């Protein structure tokens, strides 16, 4: 029987201010035997003649598991679109969220959202701890804000990786068979 191909995990995040953390997560996942699709690490196939977004969205389509990290810096917007694509495709997925984003959501929700949960046209100037309110929108996408509680998604909060983020990565991905079973269940195998 041929060897099973490695599970493809899409590691989706902005990189600004968090290169070391992304590299540590990448090293952990590859060390566990996963094939990790990560633009920062150069492991996403560049589709010749196409903008980076096209290649990144193709990687979302091709992955077996989508692992998104919500950081307090928005970046180019590609990560936002990767999150949307993973949710649209209903990929098996998990998320880490930086505590600055979670804190900002709680602090600003009365100004950012109407009572029915719809987003107001509310803006803040860029700061050193959060550069764009769309990171809160990404967090809301990650958790399934507005969905019934039974349809919500686990999004693990962290402040200092690896201290409080690494244990989640290890527990989430430490059992490769579990991740493979998720993929097989989704594929109908």
C-alpha positions as CSV (number, residue, x, y, z in Angstrom):
1,X,0.0,0.0,0.0
2,X,1.4,3.4,-0.9
3,X,2.4,5.8,1.9
4,X,-0.2,8.4,2.7
5,X,0.7,11.9,1.5
6,X,1.3,14.4,4.1
7,X,-1.7,16.5,5.3
8,X,-1.6,20.0,3.8
9,X,-2.1,22.7,6.4
10,X,-2.6,26.3,5.2
11,X,-1.0,28.7,7.7
12,X,-2.7,32.0,7.1
13,X,-1.7,35.2,8.8
14,X,-0.2,38.6,8.3
15,X,3.5,38.7,9.1
16,X,4.2,42.3,10.2
17,X,5.7,42.3,13.8
18,X,5.2,38.5,14.0
19,X,7.8,36.9,11.7
20,X,9.4,34.9,14.5
21,X,6.1,33.5,15.7
22,X,5.0,32.5,12.2
23,X,8.4,30.8,11.7
24,X,8.0,28.9,15.0
25,X,4.6,27.7,14.2
26,X,5.8,26.6,10.7
27,X,8.7,24.7,12.2
28,X,6.4,23.0,14.8
29,X,3.9,21.9,12.1
30,X,6.6,20.7,9.6
31,X,8.3,18.9,12.5
32,X,5.1,17.0,13.1
33,X,5.2,15.9,9.5
34,X,2.7,18.2,7.9
35,X,3.1,19.9,4.6
36,X,2.6,23.6,5.5
37,X,1.4,26.1,2.9
38,X,2.7,29.5,4.1
39,X,3.4,32.5,2.0
40,X,6.0,33.9,4.4
41,X,8.0,30.7,4.2
42,X,7.7,30.5,0.4
43,X,5.8,27.2,0.4
44,X,2.8,28.5,-1.6
45,X,3.1,27.7,-5.3
46,X,3.4,31.0,-7.2
47,X,1.0,30.8,-10.2
48,X,3.1,32.5,-13.0
49,X,1.6,35.7,-14.3
50,X,-1.0,35.9,-11.5
51,X,-1.0,38.3,-8.5
52,X,-0.1,36.7,-5.0
53,X,-3.8,36.7,-4.0
54,X,-4.6,34.2,-6.8
55,X,-1.9,31.8,-5.5
56,X,-2.9,32.2,-1.9
57,X,-6.6,31.5,-2.6
58,X,-5.6,28.4,-4.6
59,X,-3.6,27.2,-1.6
60,X,-6.7,27.6,0.5
61,X,-8.6,25.4,-2.0
62,X,-5.8,22.8,-2.0
63,X,-5.3,22.6,1.8
64,X,-6.7,19.8,4.0
65,X,-6.9,22.0,7.1
66,X,-6.9,25.8,7.3
67,X,-5.1,27.3,10.3
68,X,-5.7,31.1,10.6
69,X,-3.9,33.4,13.0
70,X,-5.6,36.8,13.7
71,X,-3.0,39.3,14.6
72,X,-3.4,43.0,15.4
73,X,-1.9,44.1,12.1
74,X,-4.1,43.8,9.0
75,X,-1.4,43.7,6.3
76,X,-2.4,43.7,2.6
77,X,-5.8,42.2,3.0
78,X,-4.9,38.8,1.5
79,X,-5.2,37.1,4.9
80,X,-8.8,38.5,5.2
81,X,-9.7,37.0,1.8
82,X,-8.0,33.7,2.7
83,X,-10.2,33.5,5.8
84,X,-13.3,34.3,3.7
85,X,-12.4,31.6,1.2
86,X,-11.8,28.9,3.9
87,X,-15.1,29.7,5.5
88,X,-16.9,29.7,2.1
89,X,-15.4,26.3,1.3
90,X,-16.2,25.1,4.8
91,X,-12.6,23.8,5.2
92,X,-11.8,22.1,8.5
93,X,-10.2,25.0,10.3
94,X,-8.8,26.3,13.6
95,X,-7.7,29.7,14.7
96,X,-5.4,31.5,17.1
97,X,-6.2,35.2,17.9
98,X,-3.9,37.7,19.5
99,X,-5.2,39.0,22.8
100,X,-5.0,42.6,21.6
101,X,-7.6,41.8,19.0
102,X,-9.9,40.1,21.5
103,X,-9.5,43.0,23.9
104,X,-10.1,45.6,21.3
105,X,-13.3,43.8,20.2
106,X,-14.7,43.9,23.7
107,X,-13.6,47.5,24.2
108,X,-15.0,48.8,20.9
109,X,-18.0,46.7,20.2
110,X,-20.5,49.3,21.5
111,X,-19.0,51.8,19.0
112,X,-18.4,49.4,16.1
113,X,-21.6,47.4,16.0
114,X,-25.3,48.1,16.0
115,X,-27.4,46.1,18.5
116,X,-28.3,43.6,15.8
117,X,-24.6,42.9,15.3
118,X,-24.2,44.7,12.0
119,X,-21.0,46.6,11.5
120,X,-21.1,50.4,11.8
121,X,-18.9,52.6,9.6
122,X,-16.7,53.2,12.6
123,X,-12.9,53.9,12.1
124,X,-9.9,54.5,14.3
125,X,-6.5,55.8,13.4
126,X,-3.6,53.3,13.2
127,X,-1.9,52.6,16.5
128,X,1.1,50.6,17.6
129,X,-1.1,47.9,19.1
130,X,-3.8,47.6,16.4
131,X,-3.5,49.1,12.9
132,X,-7.0,48.4,11.4
133,X,-10.4,47.5,12.8
134,X,-10.8,44.9,10.1
135,X,-8.7,42.5,12.3
136,X,-11.8,42.5,14.6
137,X,-13.9,41.6,11.6
138,X,-11.4,38.7,10.9
139,X,-11.8,37.6,14.5
140,X,-15.6,37.7,14.2
141,X,-15.3,35.5,11.0
142,X,-13.0,33.1,12.8
143,X,-15.4,32.6,15.7
144,X,-18.5,32.6,13.6
145,X,-20.0,35.7,15.3
146,X,-23.7,36.0,14.8
147,X,-24.2,32.2,14.3
148,X,-26.0,30.1,16.8
149,X,-23.8,29.0,19.6
150,X,-23.7,25.4,18.2
151,X,-22.2,26.7,15.0
152,X,-19.5,28.8,16.6
153,X,-15.8,28.0,16.1
154,X,-13.1,27.7,18.7
155,X,-10.5,30.5,18.4
156,X,-7.7,30.2,21.0
157,X,-6.5,33.5,22.4
158,X,-2.8,34.1,23.0
159,X,-0.6,36.9,24.1
160,X,3.0,35.6,23.9
161,X,3.8,32.9,21.5
162,X,5.2,30.3,22.4
163,X,4.2,30.6,26.0
164,X,0.4,30.5,25.6
165,X,0.0,29.8,21.8
166,X,2.3,26.8,21.4
167,X,0.3,24.5,23.6
168,X,-2.8,25.0,21.4
169,X,-0.8,24.3,18.3
170,X,0.7,21.1,19.8
171,X,-2.7,19.9,21.1
172,X,-4.5,20.8,17.9
173,X,-2.1,19.2,15.5
174,X,-0.2,16.7,17.7
175,X,-2.5,13.8,16.6
176,X,-2.0,13.6,12.8
177,X,-4.5,10.7,12.6
178,X,-7.2,13.0,14.0
179,X,-6.5,15.6,11.4
180,X,-6.4,13.0,8.7
181,X,-9.7,11.6,9.8
182,X,-11.2,15.1,9.6
183,X,-10.0,15.3,6.0
184,X,-11.3,11.9,5.2
185,X,-14.7,12.6,6.8
186,X,-14.9,15.8,4.7
187,X,-13.8,14.0,1.5
188,X,-16.4,11.3,2.2
189,X,-13.8,8.5,2.5
